[in-house]
Amino acid sequence: MGNDHLIALLKSSEVFADLDAADYQLLSDKAKERQFVADEIIFLEGDTGGALYLVESGDVSIESTTESEEGYETVIYVIRGTGDVIGEFALFDELTRSATARTVTPAKIWRLRGQDVLDCLEESPELAQNIIRYLCKKLRQATKRHEGFSHTVRVRLLRELRNILAKSSDPVSAGGTVIGHKPRQKLNQELLASLVLCRREVISRTLKELEHLGEIERNKSDVILRERLRRVVAAELLLAEMNPDGFVAASTEFPARIGTTPAHWATVIDGFANAGFLESQPEGIQILDASALRKIADGDQRL
């Protein structure tokens, strides 16, 4: 594997985007490739942090062990994948690891020694700005997750399914978008319960409710997200991309980001336009009723 491949991976990462050629060369020369099998520990909660890791392929769970009335249980905070950085907090605050990183699937991961990253940071204002933006984004995500606890399990589960869909490259079937059909994305109720922070029995009951409502279809380990749920994901995406004037700049990446095709995306947008929620324009989309889109994004309203 040559340096060009690793440099391309670094450029695709939020943390290492837009650096100077010399910075990429330094980081790629120092990085060490590691191969992991499924269910292998990358680092443990409480370990001393001395490196961060860049995921090239595979899925990694960031998890922690907590004590409950029934003993100790593992809570999964998030699943990281291609292009994601893990282990960055201990690098900058010099404290021990706040969580455990464990592979969900076989994974290829690059290890970057902490001092090499810090040396690059001293000479690169671009890297400093990237890290500030990245850590602010993580803080916002943590805040939204905390606020999300006030929602019902159904809404929290829908959001986790949407998060999985947003990172999925799975194909769109005639009836919806399939997630979980490959071993790397196998969905089980224990994993979803950890992500949603509730008991497995509650997840099982909620999945049955969603299936009864026609929002999902299950087949063994597959979950097919039906057309309505794609509208939910689209509404959330539009709200996230909307500027203060209610305008969303056009992007060819939107269909892939909600796990659908350009034709399906156009159908969803036409449906929103017919309902009076937005207006399509040559340069993008003007949101006319953000509150209605928010109700759809939260699963509280149907078209």
N, C-alpha and C positions, 0 to 999 in steps of 0.2 A: 504494500500500500504506500504510494508515494505521498510526499508532502502536499501536493496539489489537492488531493482528495480531502485531507484534513483541513487545509486552508479554506476550501469551499464550505466544509461543515462549520468552521469557526465563523465565516462570514454570514451563514444562515442563522446563527444564534443571536438572540437579542443582546446578550452581554458583549459579544465580540464583533458586532457589526461595525463597518465603516472605520476600521483601524488602518494605520499605515502599513505598507508592505513589509517594513522591517519588523513591526510588531507581530504580524502574522508569521513571519519566518522564525522569530524567536520562540513564539508559543508552540508552533508546530515542531520545531527541533527538540523542544524539551518535553513534549507530551508523550505519554506512554500508553500504548494500546493494551486493553485488558478484555478478555473474553469471559463471560459469566454464563453459567447454566441457570435454568429457572430455579427460583427459590433459594438463591445464594445471597449472602449478606455482603453488601459493599462496604458499609460501615455501620457501627452500632451506636445507639443513643448513649451518650456519656463518654464516647471516645474523644481523644484529643484531635482537633481538626488541624490538618496540615496540607490539605489539598482540596481542590474542587474537581468535579467530574462532568464531562460533556458526553451526553448520550448520542451515539450514532445510530443504533438500532435497538429495538426491544422496548419493553416497558419496565418501569421501576416504581415501586410503591414507597412513599414516604410515610412512615408509620411510627406509632409510639405505644408503649404498654402502659395501661392505666388500671387502677384498682377500682373494682365495683363491688356491689353487695355479694355478687356470686364469685368473687375472686379476681384474678388478673385477666384482662382481655386486651387484644390488639386493636387499636383504632387506626384506620388508614386515612390519612389526611388528603392525599392527592396521588394521582398516577402521573409520572413523568415519562416522556417519550423522546423521539428523535429531535435533536436540536436543543433540548432542555439542559439546563445546568443544575446540578445538585451539589449540596454541601457547601454553599457559598457563605452562609451565615457564620459558621465557626471560623472561616478564613479571615473575616474582617473584624469580628468582635473578640477573637482570641479566647473564646469560651469553648466548652466541650460541645459535642454534637447534641442538638436538641431533639433529634429523632433518628430512627433507624432507616437506612435505605436498603431495600431488598428487591431483587429482580423478580418480576412476575413471569417473565418469559426469558428464554436465552437472549443475551444482550451483548453488544459490543460497545464499550465505553472507554473514553480517553481520560486519563488521569493527568491533571495539571498541578504541579507542585505549587503550593501557596506562595512561596517566595518568588517564583518565576512570574506569577501573575502580579504580585505586588511591585516587582521591579518594573514590569511593563506599565503598571498603573502610574508610577512616578513620572514617566516620560510621555504618557498619552492622555491628554485631556478628553479625547473621544471615548476612551475606555472608562474614565471616571464618570463622564456624563451617562454612558450606557448603564453603568452599575447603579447610579442614583435613580435613573428611570426604572430599572428593573426592580430594585428594592422597593420603590414607591408602588409599583404595580403589585408586588407581592403583598404589601401592606394593605392596599385597597382590596385585594382578593380576600385576605384574611378578615377584613372588616365586613365585607359583603357576606362571607360565610357565617360570621358571628351573627349578623343581622338576620340571616336566613333561618336561624333556629326558631324564630318566632312564627315561621310558616308551618303549615301542616306537612306531614310526612309525604303526602302526595305531591305537593309543590316542590319539596326538596328533592324527591326522587326524580321528578320530571327534569329538574335542573341538572342533576347528575347525569341523566341520560343525554341531555343536550350537550353537556361538557364532553362526554364520550363521543358523541356524534361530531362535535366540532373538530376533534382531533382525528377522526376516522377517515380513512381513504377507501372505505368499503363501497361497493357498487350500489346503485339504486335499482331496486327491482320494480316490477310493474306495480306492486302494491305499496311500496314504501322503501325506506332505507334500511338495509340489514346491518346490524352491529352485533359483534360477538360470534360471527360465524367461523372465524379463524381461531386457532389455539391462542394466539397472542392477545385476543380480545374476548376470550371466553368470559361470559358474565355468570357469576354465581351469586346467590342471595347473601352469602356471607360478606362478599366484597361490597355489594351495594349497601348492605346494612352498615358496614364500617364507614363508607363514604357519606351516608345520610345520617349516621349517628343514631341508629335505633336498633331494635331487636330484629333478628332474621324473620321471626313470625310476622312482624308488622310489614316487612318488605314483601313477603309472600302474599299477604292479604291485599296490599296496595297494588301489586302487579296484576293480581286477578281483577281488581276494580278497573285498572287502566285497560286491561284486555276486554273486559265487558263493555266499556265505554267506546271501544273501537280505536283507542289511541295507540295501542301496540298490539302486536301479534307475536306469540311465542311458539317456538318449535325447537325442542331440546334445549341447546345452549344459545340459540339465536334469539334476538329480539328485533322485530321489524317495527321501525318507527313509522307509523302511518302518516298520511298526508297532513292531517291536522297538526301532528306534532312538528312536522317540518314548518308549518305556518308559525307555530310557537317559537321555534328556533329563529326563523326569519325575522319575526317581530323583535326579538331580543337583540339580534344583530343590528337591525336598523336603528334601534334606540341607542346602542353602544356607539355607532358610527355617526350619529346625528350631531351637528354642530350647534352652538347656541341659537342660531337662527332657524333651527329645525330642518337644515338641509343635509342630505347625505350624498357625497360625491360618488359618481359612478365608478364601479370597480368590476373587472371581469373575474375577480377572485371570490365574489360573494357566493355563487352557487356551490363551489367546492367547500367553502367554509361552513355551509349547512348540510353538506353531504348529499347534494342533489345535482341535477343537470341544469344547464342554462334554460332549457325549455320549461322545466318544472319551476325554476326560480321566476321566470317571466309569468307563469300562471299564478304563482303566489302573489306577486306584486300586482298583477291585474285584479286579483280578488280584493286586495287591500284598497286599490284605487276605486273599484266599484262600490265598496262600502263607505267611501268618503274619508278614508284614513290618511291617504297620501295622494300625491300627484306626480306622475312620471314626467321628467323633463329631459331634454337632450344631454344636459350636463350631470344629471343625477336624479335624485328623488326629493321632493319637498314634503315633509311630514305636516299633515293638516290636523291630526288628532292624536297627539302622543299619548294621551291618557287611555284611549281605546287600545292602542298598540301595547301599552303596559299591561292592561288587563289580559290581553291575549298572551303576552309573554309570561305572565304569572299563572296562566292556565285558568283564569277566572271568567273568561268570555270566549265564546265561539263565534265564528262567522256564520 
